[in-house]
Amino acid sequence: MTSRHFPGTKVVFAVLFLAAVGVLAAGVTAVSAAEPAQADAKAAPVLRHVVLFGFKPEATPEDVKTVEDAFAALPTKINGVIGYEWGTNVSPEKLDQGHTHCFFLTFANEKDRDAYLVHPEHKAFGKLLGPHLAKVTVLDYFVKP
């Protein structure tokens, strides 16, 4: 019995083999990438520091921008801040109670947060902010798994 040999068969099998190896390698990479996330879930919970601002009606857009920029600079000036983000309210629910800005800082622990609160740069920021601020709400919490 003679077997027929089709042209390109070796190429097709080579491509299929390489594709299978690629899929297996991607699976190993995906599992490896997931492992640190699982390890992080067992780590101590981080502390979130949430700050909501409402500005006075007489605060100009330039005043508000100055405050935004000054707040954004704090994590570069004060050690212990491991995460920072901010944004302005876009909720359609109309439950903001006059707050327009949310600033969200992350600390590894209370000690770092406490050092941030009394830091001279944070105090100077408070003096810059004060004349433009109508209301503020601050909430700190430890992230739950």
Backbone hydrogen bonds in HBPLUS format (Angstrom, degrees):
<---DONOR---> <-ACCEPTOR-->    atom                        ^
c    i                          cat <-CA-CA->   ^        H-A-AA   ^      H-
h    n   atom  resd res      DA  || num        DHA   H-A  angle D-A-AA Bond
n    s   type  num  typ     dist DA aas  dist angle  dist       angle   num
A0009-THR N   A0006-PHE O   3.25 MM   3  5.74 159.2  2.30 138.4 136.7     1
A0012-VAL N   A0008-GLY O   2.96 MM   4  6.24 159.2  2.00 155.7 161.2     2
A0013-PHE N   A0009-THR O   2.95 MM   4  6.22 169.0  1.96 157.9 160.1     3
A0014-ALA N   A0010-LYS O   2.91 MM   4  6.03 151.9  1.99 142.6 151.0     4
A0015-VAL N   A0011-VAL O   2.91 MM   4  6.13 158.5  1.95 151.0 156.2     5
A0016-LEU N   A0012-VAL O   2.92 MM   4  6.18 163.2  1.95 153.2 157.9     6
A0017-PHE N   A0013-PHE O   2.87 MM   4  5.99 157.2  1.92 145.9 152.5     7
A0018-LEU N   A0014-ALA O   2.96 MM   4  6.17 164.1  1.98 149.5 153.4     8
A0019-ALA N   A0015-VAL O   2.91 MM   4  6.10 154.1  1.97 148.3 155.9     9
A0020-ALA N   A0016-LEU O   2.95 MM   4  6.17 157.5  2.00 148.1 153.7    10
A0021-VAL N   A0017-PHE O   2.96 MM   4  6.26 159.1  2.01 151.8 157.5    11
A0022-GLY N   A0018-LEU O   2.90 MM   4  6.10 153.9  1.97 143.9 151.4    12
A0023-VAL N   A0019-ALA O   2.95 MM   4  6.25 154.7  2.02 150.0 156.1    13
A0024-LEU N   A0020-ALA O   3.00 MM   4  6.25 163.7  2.03 151.1 155.4    14
A0025-ALA N   A0021-VAL O   2.88 MM   4  6.07 159.4  1.92 150.1 156.2    15
A0026-ALA N   A0022-GLY O   2.91 MM   4  6.09 155.4  1.97 146.2 153.0    16
A0027-GLY N   A0023-VAL O   2.98 MM   4  6.24 151.9  2.06 146.3 153.8    17
A0028-VAL N   A0024-LEU O   3.03 MM   4  6.34 155.1  2.09 149.9 155.9    18
A0029-THR N   A0025-ALA O   2.96 MM   4  6.20 158.3  2.00 149.0 155.2    19
A0030-ALA N   A0026-ALA O   2.86 MM   4  6.07 156.6  1.91 148.0 154.5    20
A0031-VAL N   A0027-GLY O   3.02 MM   4  6.22 158.4  2.06 147.2 152.4    21
A0032-SER N   A0028-VAL O   2.94 MM   4  6.13 161.3  1.97 148.0 153.6    22
A0033-ALA N   A0029-THR O   2.84 MM   4  6.02 153.8  1.90 149.7 157.0    23
A0034-ALA N   A0030-ALA O   3.07 MM   4  6.23 139.3  2.24 139.1 149.3    24
A0034-ALA N   A0031-VAL O   3.17 MM   3  5.15 126.8  2.47  93.9 107.5    25
A0035-GLU N   A0031-VAL O   3.22 MM   4  6.46 138.3  2.41 145.0 154.9    26
A0038-GLN N   A0034-ALA O   3.19 MM   4  6.54 152.3  2.27 152.3 160.2    27
A0039-ALA N   A0035-GLU O   3.00 MM   4  6.31 154.2  2.06 151.1 158.8    28
A0040-ASP N   A0036-PRO O   2.78 MM   4  6.02 153.8  1.85 150.0 157.4    29
A0041-ALA N   A0037-ALA O   3.03 MM   4  6.25 144.0  2.17 140.5 149.5    30
A0042-LYS N   A0039-ALA O   3.13 MM   3  5.40 140.6  2.29 102.3 112.9    31
A0043-ALA N   A0040-ASP O   2.98 MM   3  5.00 148.3  2.08 101.4 111.5    32
A0143-VAL N   A0046-VAL O   2.95 MM  97  5.73 162.6  1.98 165.1 170.8    33
A0047-LEU N   A0107-PHE O   2.81 MM  60  5.05 166.9  1.82 155.5 157.5    34
A0107-PHE N   A0047-LEU O   2.78 MM  60  5.05 161.6  1.81 152.9 159.1    35
A0048-ARG N   A0141-TYR O   2.77 MM  93  5.38 170.3  1.78 169.0 167.0    36
A0141-TYR N   A0048-ARG O   3.00 MM  93  5.38 150.5  2.09 142.6 151.0    37
A0049-HIS N   A0105-LEU O   2.78 MM  56  5.03 161.8  1.81 155.0 156.6    38
A0105-LEU N   A0049-HIS O   2.92 MM  56  5.03 174.3  1.92 146.7 148.1    39
A0050-VAL N   A0139-LEU O   2.78 MM  89  5.13 171.0  1.79 157.8 158.3    40
A0139-LEU N   A0050-VAL O   2.88 MM  89  5.13 157.9  1.93 147.6 154.2    41
A0051-VAL N   A0103-PHE O   2.82 MM  52  5.05 165.5  1.84 156.4 159.5    42
A0103-PHE N   A0051-VAL O   2.79 MM  52  5.05 162.7  1.81 152.2 158.3    43
A0052-LEU N   A0137-THR O   2.76 MM  85  5.04 166.5  1.78 157.7 161.6    44
A0137-THR N   A0052-LEU O   2.97 MM  85  5.04 150.2  2.06 138.7 145.8    45
A0053-PHE N   A0101-HIS O   2.92 MM  48  5.13 157.2  1.98 138.6 146.0    46
A0100-THR N   A0053-PHE O   2.68 MM  47  6.00 153.8  1.75 149.5 154.2    47
A0101-HIS N   A0053-PHE O   3.11 MM  48  5.13 169.1  2.12 147.3 149.5    48
A0054-GLY N   A0135-LYS O   2.91 MM  81  4.95 146.0  2.03 147.5 142.7    49
A0134-ALA N   A0054-GLY O   2.74 MM  80  5.41 159.0  1.78 148.1 151.9    50
A0135-LYS N   A0054-GLY O   3.07 MM  81  4.95 154.1  2.14 138.3 137.0    51
A0056-LYS N   A0132-HIS O   2.86 MM  76  5.57 164.6  1.89 144.0 147.7    52
A0059-ALA N   A0056-LYS O   2.99 MM   3  5.36 161.1  2.03 113.3 119.5    53
A0063-ASP N   A0060-THR O   3.00 MM   3  5.02 115.8  2.43  96.8 112.5    54
A0064-VAL N   A0060-THR O   3.00 MM   4  6.36 163.7  2.03 159.1 162.5    55
A0065-LYS N   A0061-PRO O   2.93 MM   4  6.10 158.1  1.98 144.0 150.3    56
A0066-THR N   A0062-GLU O   2.94 MM   4  6.13 152.4  2.01 145.7 152.9    57
A0067-VAL N   A0063-ASP O   3.07 MM   4  6.42 154.6  2.13 148.6 155.0    58
A0068-GLU N   A0064-VAL O   2.87 MM   4  6.18 164.4  1.90 154.6 159.0    59
A0069-ASP N   A0065-LYS O   2.91 MM   4  6.09 166.8  1.93 152.1 155.2    60
A0070-ALA N   A0066-THR O   2.94 MM   4  6.06 155.7  2.00 143.7 151.0    61
A0071-PHE N   A0067-VAL O   2.87 MM   4  6.07 159.7  1.91 155.6 160.6    62
A0072-ALA N   A0068-GLU O   2.97 MM   4  6.17 161.7  2.00 148.3 153.7    63
A0073-ALA N   A0069-ASP O   3.09 MM   4  6.28 132.3  2.33 138.4 150.0    64
A0074-LEU N   A0071-PHE O   3.07 MM   3  5.39 144.0  2.21 106.9 116.9    65
A0076-THR N   A0073-ALA O   3.03 MM   3  5.52 139.1  2.20 113.3 124.8    66
A0077-LYS N   A0074-LEU O   2.90 MM   3  5.06 146.4  2.01 107.8 118.7    67
A0078-ILE N   A0074-LEU O   2.92 MM   4  5.96 136.8  2.11 161.7 173.9    68
A0082-ILE N   A0106-THR O   2.80 MM  24  5.49 155.3  1.86 153.8 158.4    69
A0106-THR N   A0083-GLY O   2.85 MM  23  4.63 150.6  1.93 134.7 132.8    70
A0085-GLU N   A0104-PHE O   2.98 MM  19  5.27 139.9  2.15 141.1 152.3    71
A0104-PHE N   A0085-GLU O   2.82 MM  19  5.27 163.7  1.84 172.8 169.0    72
A0087-GLY N   A0102-CYS O   3.01 MM  15  5.55 146.9  2.12 150.3 159.5    73
A0102-CYS N   A0087-GLY O   2.89 MM  15  5.55 165.0  1.91 167.7 168.7    74
A0089-ASN N   A0100-THR O   2.84 MM  11  5.19 156.0  1.89 137.7 142.8    75
A0099-HIS N   A0096-ASP O   2.96 MM   3  5.27 168.0  1.97 118.3 121.7    76
A0113-ARG N   A0109-ASN O   3.25 MM   4  6.58 159.7  2.29 145.3 151.2    77
A0114-ASP N   A0110-GLU O   2.73 MM   4  5.91 165.2  1.75 159.3 163.1    78
A0115-ALA N   A0111-LYS O   2.98 MM   4  6.16 152.2  2.06 143.9 151.4    79
A0116-TYR N   A0112-ASP O   3.02 MM   4  6.21 148.2  2.13 142.0 150.5    80
A0117-LEU N   A0113-ARG O   3.00 MM   4  6.32 155.7  2.06 151.5 157.5    81
A0119-HIS N   A0116-TYR O   3.23 MM   3  5.15 153.3  2.31 100.9 108.9    82
A0122-HIS N   A0119-HIS O   3.00 MM   3  5.30 123.1  2.33 106.6 120.8    83
A0123-LYS N   A0119-HIS O   3.00 MM   4  6.36 157.7  2.06 155.1 162.3    84
A0124-ALA N   A0120-PRO O   2.87 MM   4  6.07 155.9  1.93 145.8 152.2    85
A0125-PHE N   A0121-GLU O   2.98 MM   4  6.16 149.4  2.07 137.9 146.2    86
A0126-GLY N   A0122-HIS O   3.01 MM   4  6.32 152.8  2.09 145.7 152.5    87
A0127-LYS N   A0123-LYS O   3.18 MM   4  6.58 146.3  2.30 144.3 152.6    88
A0128-LEU N   A0124-ALA O   3.08 MM   4  6.41 151.1  2.17 146.2 154.1    89
A0129-LEU N   A0125-PHE O   2.85 MM   4  6.06 156.5  1.90 155.3 162.3    90
A0130-GLY N   A0126-GLY O   2.93 MM   4  5.87 160.5  1.97 146.4 151.1    91
A0132-HIS N   A0129-LEU O   2.88 MM   3  5.73 156.0  1.94 136.7 143.7    92
A0133-LEU N   A0130-GLY O   3.28 MM   3  5.35 155.8  2.34 108.1 114.8    93
